[in-house]
Amino acid sequence: MQERSYKNHGDIQCDYGDTQNIMVQERTLPTFDAASAQITIEEGLLLYEDMVLGRMFEDKCAEMYYRGKMFGFVHLYNGQEAVSSGIVKAMKPGEDFVSSTYRDHVHALSAGVPAKEVMAELFGKATGCSKGRGGSMHMFSAEHRLLGGYAFVAEGIPVAAGAAFQSKYRKEVLGDTNPMQVTACFFGDGAANNGQFFETLNMAALWKLPILFVVENNKWAIGMAHERATSDPEIYKKASVFNMVGVEVDGMDVLAVYSAAKEAVRRARAGEGPTLIEALTYRFRGHSLADPDELRSKEEKEFWFARDPIKKLANELQTRKLATAKELKAIDKKIQTEVEEAVKFAESSPEPSPNELYRYIFAEDE
């Protein structure tokens, strides 16, 4: 990084210049031998298409937000696509469960929720995946086993454990003959300091629940640098306290994430218990679309922008002769059309009916 004038506070360097940005020494990223990742053409293109969908969808969300088409807090996922695609695409669509956070649009897309339903939800329309009642932070789809987006930090962690517990119970107590369902629980580095994180990991380890705890460590909890908020910034090491497998992975390399996820899913489905996966990643935008993003330094952003996970996979696919530049551009064009159609669908969809104001508030007898 470019040399500047700093006052040192341990591993933290505080720039007392005009912007008073806070920079933290970059953690050494885990190495991954891409050649060791055996993927088919279908897998490679699936991962690429899913990441492109996530990126283009979020870019369109930013456009629609600033045009006044959606309201409230909107937290985008740009830059972190390799984590969502790498984890969810290693699971069984429509069978395994996904628990998200308030940064949930792309998790929903990876889980198979149609782009038009996610966009309609952001527009608050009746055709949205949560019937227009959830908005940006509360995506849900029973059909696609999406357990929901959760606005409170760490709120989804015990919910995900509950889903994993019922999978194990159905299999081992009720005698379900189907393969064990696996749950992926996404949360950020800030949630790893929350009490629910420790309590749930302890129970999951004791009961050997089929669950993947996926920490998307993007270095910042809103404006708090991760290294300033935790006694040990290497979150994956906390797994050892619970006698659980902990894995550190480069969250900007979808093949690295996909490889780690497949092994974790295999273990979970075989009844070998949970895995804590810490994916080192970075969000390319501010915390939310209301965030001017003035706390992160230009040098830090440039370091991570150069590691764009979509470009990295595109290069890898072409190097391996699994896809041509023309084929990838065709996918880009296809996704662009899909996103544009999602906006049209959302704009033309009806508002929720006032007559259904109290529907879904209480469970009703069948």
Secondary structure, DSSP 4 states (H G I P E B T S, - for coil): ------EEETTEEE--SSS--EEEPPPPPPP--GGG----HHHHHHHHHHHHHHHHHHHHHHHHHHTTSS-S-----TT-HHHHHHHHTTS-TTTSEEE--SS-HHHHHHTT--HHHHHHHHTT-TTSTTTTSS-TT---BTTTTEEE--SSTTTHHHHHHHHHHHHHHHHHTS---SPPP-EEEEEEGGGGGSHHHHHHHHHHHHHT-SEEEEEEE-SEETTEEHHHH-S-S-GGGGGGGGT-EEEEEETT-HHHHHHHHHHHHHHHHTT---EEEEEE---SS-SSTT----SS-HHHHHHHHTT-HHHHHHHHHHHTTS--HHHHHHHHHHHHHHHHHHHHHHHHSPPPPGGGTTTTSS----
